[in-house]
């Protein structure tokens, strides 16, 4: 096979069957299984909402990627984000740089659409690091016995079970997302993915237990201030998502879980890596596991940093950024701010000496706050002539750790 015989273009709607067939092969999907049918249904809907591009051998689709339009909260600013998913290549066409070119084309498309940052769930962290992505969030999975469920006195609000797409659920999440750094500001695509999420079905193959929802209402005003998505399967309680706007709602929702004590033996849950689940429990000797979750990369550096909410109103600095794929980000830049108005200018396509140097993935994880500048400097992910600029980075970047609980 020679690359000259192949062509890259957008995948047409009438070619969606080929798109699904490639997913079936790459991810070894069995369409007779419940969880895999959910996955295929979700990807079929996403195909219609996003932009899919692929390599073709004649009329035969052999490699593909799908971009989805989302928004995320970065330190209180709402950014347009390009989500990458449905990535795959038939094995006989691997090792020819096809996916490298698809990722580059995706980044170009995002740049044109004003999506200055991209998120993805990695099948291989080293692979995507080579493409300019870096870890930006963790996920916590926890497990506790029925005897470890917390109960809180003097919580007077009411919990009502509702449909999972109830208006109060949508309203609570939107308030939460606009306050929680790193999170998805869910559009219809993101909500559809949430309602079809098959996380627990992957652990319990063939299960068709429906997602359920309950909302906590403040006692005096009857305002909705928290909700839970959950399932009860095999005498266990599974927390898909627990969102609260204040501590009262958190306690009220855990009291709701506790009310199922006679029905279940264990509680299993998952949440963002910033949630101190064990610490918040009255009995903290629960099981929990922290692991890397999503990755991100800056798509277009200049507009990204010009929107970024730096903590100082007046500053000036120079950085040399290495980006081996999106070359418009590769070079030496000046970033300055006067009275809170940030401007960024590219000085040179070269990485100039005596200027702090870092890769696009290091810049991404630093600005998102997943890893602080001082630590990145200590492990030589930032190369600087002195530590003064690192101290400036520490002053400039908000001290927030990103949390991301969605999947696409």
C-alpha positions, 0 to 999 in steps of 0.5 A: 500500500502506498499513500499516493493511492489514498485520499483524505476528506470529510465523511458523508452522511451516507457513509455513516455505516462505514464509520460505524463498521470501522468503530466496530472493528477497532473497538471489537464491538459486539452489537448483540451486547447491551453496552455496545449497542448504547455505544454505537447509538451514541456515536451515530448521533454524534456523527450527525452533530460533529464533523467526521473526516477520514482517509479513503482507499477508493470508496473504502473508509480506512481511518477516521476521527470525529470532532464535536463542538463543546464549551468548557469552563476555564477559570471562570471563562467559557471557551469553545472546545473541540472534542475528539472521539471515534478515532481509529484506523484499520490495522493493515493501514497503520504506520503510514502517518494517517492519524497524524494527518487527521489530527492535524486537519482536525486542529486546523478545523478547530482553529477555523471554528474558534475552538481554541482548546481540545479535550479527548479521552485517551486510549494511549497517554504516550501517543497523545502526548506526542500529539501535543495533548497532556493530562488535565483531569483525574477521576476518583472511583470509590466503594463503601459498605452499607455500614459506612454510608454517612447520615447527617442530622438537621437536613430539612430539605426534600429529595424528589425523584424526577426524570433524568432530563428534568428542567431542575437537573439541567438548571443545577448542572448549568450553575455548577458548570459555570462555577467549576473550573475545567467542566463541560458546559453541556449542550444537547450533544453532551446531555445525550451522551450523559443519558446514554452513558454505559459506565456501569454496564461495562462493569456489569455486562448485559445490564439494562438498569435505567439511569435514575435521578433525584433532586434536593430542594432547599427547605425554605425557598424550594430551590433546586440545589443538588441532584444525583444520577444513580442506578441500583443493580445486584443489591448495590447502589451506583452513583453515576453523578452527584452534583451539589451547589452547597454543602447542605445539598451534598449532605441531603443527597447522601442522606437519600443514598443512606435511605436505601441502606436496607436495599443494598450492601455497597455504594460504588461511585465515581467523581472528579479528581478534585473531590475529597470523597474519603475525607468527607465521609464520617468513616473515611476508611473507604476504598478509593482509586485515583487515576488520570482521566481526560487530556487537553491541548491548546489548539490556537495559542494566541486567542487562547491566552488573550481570553485567559483570566490571568491574576495580574492586570499588568505584566509582560513575559516572553515564552518559547513554545514547541508545537510539532503539529500545529506549527502556528503555535510553534515559536517565541511569543510575547504575552502582555497585559495592560489594565487587564487587556491581554495581547499576545504576539508571535515574535519569531517562528524559532525558539529563541534562547534566553527565553523560557521554553516549554512544549504545547502540552506543558503549557496546556497543563500549566495554564489549566492548573493541573500541574503548577509551574514550580513543579514543572520547572523542577522536573525540567518540563519548563526550561528557564534561565532563572526561576524568576519567570517561574515565580511570575507564572505562579502569580499569574495562573489561578490556583484552581485544579480542573475537574471533568466528569463527562465522557464523549 
